[in-house]
Amino acid sequence: MAAPALTMLKLKVKILRFDPEVDKKAKWVTYDVEAQAADRVVDVINEIKWYQEPGLTYRRSCLHGICGSDAMLINGRNRLACKTLVRDVAKDGGTITVEPIRGLKVEKDLLVDMEPFFDSYRAIMPYFINESPAPAAERIQTEAEADLMAHSSNCILCACCTTSCPIFWVNGSYLGPAAIVQAHRFIFDSRDEATQQRLNIMNQNTGVWRCRTAYNCTEACPRDIPITQLIEEVKRAVMFQQS
């Protein structure tokens, strides 16, 4: 018995293109493509690059929602192109729009300069600090202690949350949701000894008090991290250390 024919969708993909060597400002370019409903948006973009527009520039790596490199604005929302299925953003004859994430300098097409984002990440000291003598075995945590940092440990630094934040768009000095989530991961790690230092960083005018609880970050997170809740937990920790 012959396998059933695959149903292909005819789509238009509008990509915001920018080449600093020839363009003064970004421009929309539309491509006609065919795709299956279960294809991912990154598959569609790959198809465009491989067969229509070799100069199209964007990041991609693991293609499994782990590395976080292919964060893009897809149909007006921050998403990972490798986790977004065509059927969730377009029907046959429909249009998919793709733009670079906002708040970071566009280097070319969908490629943005991530250095300011990683500068904020580095600022919160994202590494384990413990000056006490190492125990003979591992440093033990209770299950309850591990649960305190379970959500924040899931961050993949894709920048979807930070670049969806309106405060970050207008104030680039704000550390942003992702950096605060990473700080949360260590602040609530019972084995770490730099809690006070990180809380002091969070208490600066670039830290948690810039958050206006817009919930954009939580909605944008591809890992379903309750980011707004974690930011509130860090705020409370800062207040308790002052009391």
N, C-alpha and C positions, 0 to 999 in steps of 0.2 A: 504494500500500500504506500502510495506516494505521500510524503510529508505535506501538511497543509501549507499553502503559500503564506508568507509573512505579510501582514498588513503594514504598509508604509504610510506615514503621515507626510503630507506636503506642508512645509513650514517656511516662514520668513524669519530670519534671525537678524535683528538690528543690533549692531555692535558699535559702541562709541569709540571711534578710532582717533588716535593722536600720535603723530610722529614729530618730535621736536625739531627735526632737521628740515622739515618742509611745511609744517602746519603752525599757524599762529594760534589757533584754537581747535578744540576737538570737534569732530563731525560724525554724524551718524552714517553708517554704511549698511545696506541691507543685502543679505545673501539668501538665495533660495536653496533649501536643502530638503532631503527626505530622511526620515528617521522612524524607528520603531517607538511605540509608546513606552516601552521599558528601557529605552536608551537613556543614558544620563546626559545632562547638558554638556558636560565635558566631552562626551563622544561627538556631539554635534559640532562643538567648537573645533575639535581635532579634525573632523571631516572638512570643515571650512579651511583650516590651515593647510592640510595635506593636499587638497584637491582644488582649492579656489584662490586662497590668499596666503602664500608661504610666508609673507612678512608679518602676519598677525602675531602679536607678542603677548604672552601671558604665562603665568606660573602653573605648573602641575607636577606632581611627583608620584606619591603612592597610589593615588586614584581609589583609595578605600576609606576616605574620611578620617585618616589618622594624622597625616602630616600637616594638614590645614593650609597648604600652600595655594589652593585654588579658590580662595574666597573672592566672590564677585557680587555685584549688585545685579540680581536676576529678576526681571519683572518687578523692579522697584524694591526688592528685599535682599538683604545680605544673606547669602547662602554659599555653601560649598558646591561647586559645579559638579563634583564627582558624586555627591549624595542626592542631587536634585534630579528627579526623573522627568523626562519630557512630558509624560501624561499628567504630571502635577502642575505644569505651567503653561501648557498649550494643547489645543485640539487640532484636528486636521484642518488645514487652511489658516491656522492661527499664527501669531507672532510671538517670538521670545525676544525680549530686550536684555542686553548684557552691557554693563558699565563697570568701570573700576570702582572699588570701595572708596568711600569718601573720607576726607579729612587728612589724607596723605598725598604728597606730591606724585602726580602721574609721570612716570618716566617714559613710557610708551604704551599706547593702547590700554590693555588691562593690567599692565605692570606698574605697581606703585613702589615708592621708596619706603621700605619697612624699617629703616634705621630709627626714626623717632619712636616708633612703637617699641622696638627692642631696647632703646635707651630707657624707656619707662620701665620695662621689664627688669633690666639690670639694676635700676635704682632701688628696687625693693629687696635686694640681696636674695635672689632666688636660689638659694643653696642651703644645705643643712649646716647649722652652726652649733657646735657643742664642744666646749673646752674641758669638760669633765673627763677624768680618766675612762678609757673604754672598758666596758665590762668584759668578763671572760667570754660570755656568749653575746647574743644580740640584745639590743635595747628593747625591752618588752613594752608593748602597749596593750591596754585592755581593748576589747571590742568597741566599747563606748567611746574611748579616746580616738580610735581609728575612724569611727563614724563621723567625728567632728570635721574631719578634713576629707571625707570621701568624695563630696561633690567637687571641691576645688582642685582635687588631684586629677580630675578628668579634663582639665583645660588643655587644649592642643595649640594654643597661641596662634589661632587662625586670623585674629583681629576682627572677626565678624561683629563682636559685641562693641569693641571700642570704636570702630568706624561707623557704627549705627547710632552713636551717642551724640545728641545735638550740642552738649557742653563741649565735647572734644572737638567738634567741627569749628567752634568759635574760639576755643581756648586750647591751643596746642600744648600748653604747659601742664594741663590736667593729665595725671598719670593714666586715667582711663580704667574702665571696668576690668579688662584682662589683667592689668598689673595688680589691681586690688584683689582679684581672685587669687592670683599667685601669692600675694602677701598673706591672704587668708590661709592658704595651704600650710604655710610655715608658722604663722601666728598661733594656729590651733593644733600644731604638731607638738604633742606632749614631750617629745624627745629633744626638741630644739630649744636653745637657750638665748636666742636673739629677739624674743618677743617684744621687749621694751624698745629696742632700736627700730623695729619695723612699725610699731605703734606710733612712735615719734614721727616717722616718715609719713604715715597715714594722716597724722594730725596737722601736717603743714597745709598751706593754702593750695597746694597742687594735689592734695590727697582726697580723702573720702568726703570732705565737706563740700566739694564741688558737685557731687552727685545731686541731681534734682528728682530722682526716682521716676524717670520717664518710662521705665520698663522696656525700652527699645532693646537694651542689651540682652535681657532674658529671652525676648521673642526671637532675637537673631541667632542665639547660640545653637550651633548644630549638634551639640552634645547634651542638650536639655539640662544644662546647669542652671539652677535657680540663682542667677547672678545678683539680682536685686536683693534677694534675701541674704546672700553672703556679704554684700556691701553693708547692709544694715547690721549684721553681726559684727563686722569690723568697727563700725561706728560705735556700737555699744561697748566693745572692748576698749576703744579709745576713751570713752566717757568714764568707764569704770576705773581705768588706770589713773584718772585725774581726781577721782572722788576720795 
